[in-house]
Amino acid sequence: MSNRELVQYIFNLCFAQEHPDFAALELCVSDHYQQFVNGQQLDKSAFMAHLRAQRLTVKQFSIRFISLIEQGDIVFSHHVVTVEKHDGSQASVEVLAKLVIKAQQLLLCDEVTQLLEGTQADAQLASCLE
């Protein structure tokens, strides 16, 4: 599987189902994983907690890739995430992310987000932990 395909697979594990596939994610995400999002830093444990926390607000995710480019160990993603929340409202966030793959595992995600639609609280969906 190419690094680009691995990133798509990880996004699918995180967002395509009602709940993330944590068992499969354990295999795809490095124990040394670091995520930087809008000034916050998450390690692997915090990332998994973040995915759980998102589900407290979000009922369904939809991801539209604008660009997904692979160069060596780096995959650059420009995508839009649209969510339907449990209260029926929606939000959309544009994401620019640099993802680093080592030994077929996600090692690093460095991203910035911009709220396109929704409330100011929705801007925190990219890094919420509770």
C-alpha positions in Angstrom: 0.0 0.0 0.0 1.4 3.4 -0.9 1.6 6.1 1.8 -1.2 8.0 0.1 -3.4 4.9 0.2 -2.4 4.4 3.9 -3.6 7.9 4.7 -6.9 7.3 3.0 -7.3 4.0 4.9 -6.6 5.7 8.2 -9.1 8.4 7.4 -11.6 5.7 6.6 -10.9 3.9 10.0 -11.4 7.2 11.8 -14.4 8.7 10.1 -16.3 6.4 7.7 -18.0 4.3 10.4 -20.2 5.2 13.4 -17.2 4.6 15.7 -13.5 4.6 14.8 -11.8 1.2 14.4 -9.4 1.6 17.3 -8.0 -2.0 17.0 -7.0 -1.3 13.3 -5.8 2.2 14.2 -3.4 0.8 16.8 -1.6 -1.0 14.0 -1.5 2.0 11.6 -0.6 4.8 14.1 2.9 4.8 15.5 3.4 4.6 19.3 5.5 7.8 18.8 2.7 9.6 17.0 2.5 13.4 17.4 -0.2 15.6 16.1 -0.1 19.4 16.0 -3.4 21.1 15.2 -4.0 24.8 15.5 -1.3 25.2 18.2 -2.2 22.1 20.2 -0.1 19.0 20.5 -1.5 15.5 20.8 0.3 12.2 21.3 -1.2 8.8 20.3 -3.2 8.4 23.5 -4.6 12.0 23.2 -5.4 11.4 19.5 -7.4 8.3 20.4 -9.2 10.3 23.1 -9.8 13.1 20.6 -11.5 10.6 18.2 -13.8 9.4 21.1 -14.6 13.0 22.1 -15.6 14.0 18.6 -18.3 11.3 18.7 -19.9 13.0 21.7 -20.9 15.9 19.4 -20.7 14.4 15.8 -23.1 11.9 14.4 -21.6 11.6 10.9 -18.5 12.7 9.1 -18.0 13.4 5.4 -14.5 14.1 3.9 -13.9 15.5 0.5 -10.3 15.5 -0.6 -9.3 18.5 -2.7 -5.6 17.4 -3.0 -3.8 14.3 -1.6 -0.2 14.3 -2.7 2.5 11.9 -1.8 6.2 12.7 -1.9 8.4 10.1 -0.2 7.4 9.7 3.5 5.2 12.8 3.3 1.6 13.0 2.3 0.0 16.5 2.0 -3.8 16.7 2.3 -6.1 19.5 1.5 -9.6 18.4 2.5 -12.9 19.6 3.7 -14.6 17.8 6.6 -18.4 18.2 6.9 -20.1 16.9 10.0 -23.7 16.3 11.0 -24.0 16.8 14.8 -26.3 14.9 17.1 -28.5 18.1 17.4 -29.0 18.0 13.6 -26.9 21.0 12.8 -23.9 20.9 10.5 -20.4 22.3 10.4 -17.6 22.3 7.8 -13.9 22.7 8.3 -11.2 23.1 5.7 -8.0 21.3 6.6 -4.4 21.6 5.4 -2.3 18.7 6.7 1.2 17.4 6.4 1.3 13.7 7.4 4.5 11.7 7.8 4.6 7.9 7.3 7.4 5.7 8.7 7.4 1.9 8.4 3.8 1.9 7.2 2.6 3.8 10.2 1.4 7.4 10.7 4.1 9.1 12.7 3.2 12.8 12.5 0.2 15.0 11.5 0.8 18.8 11.4 -2.4 20.6 10.4 -4.2 23.8 10.4 -8.0 24.2 10.1 -10.4 26.9 9.1 -14.1 26.9 10.0 -16.2 27.3 6.8 -19.6 26.7 8.3 -20.9 26.4 11.9 -20.5 28.0 15.3 -17.3 29.1 16.9 -17.5 26.0 19.1 -17.4 23.9 16.0 -13.9 25.2 15.3 -12.7 23.2 18.2 -13.8 19.9 16.7 -10.4 19.4 15.2 -8.7 19.2 18.6 -11.4 18.6 21.2 -10.5 16.2 24.0 -13.9 16.2 25.8 
